[in-house]
Amino acid sequence: MAFPATYNLSGPKREEIICSGSKEPFYSLGVVDLKTPGGNTVRGYSAERLLCDVLRPRNHTDVQIVPDAFKRYASRKEKNIPLLSDYAHKLRVEERLRAYLTVLL
């Protein structure tokens, strides 16, 4: 789970929740309101932000998950490549993003 950098993470970590703290403006970048299957509204990150997050070296994402995530994103009708590129620039993962997008698009 992502939290603001000023949040005390000792409680969630004690509950064995994998936590990360982010400074502004990165914490609020790509935040959207989503509906749960139960009909509740929760805050989460957009698909574009998540794709940039899996490319960041600090996330240690399984190498087999990344290509699959990009294939699924490329097949979506709601994809927003300019927004994805903007997030990649802000999160400094442009080179890695370009490698995946060149193959898929």
Secondary structure, 3 states (H helix, E strand, C coil): CEEECCCCCHHHHHCCCCCEEECCCCCCCCEEEEECCCCCEEEEECHHHHHHHHHCHHHCCCCCHHHHHHHHHHHCCCCCHHHHHHHHHHHCCHHHHHHHHHHHC
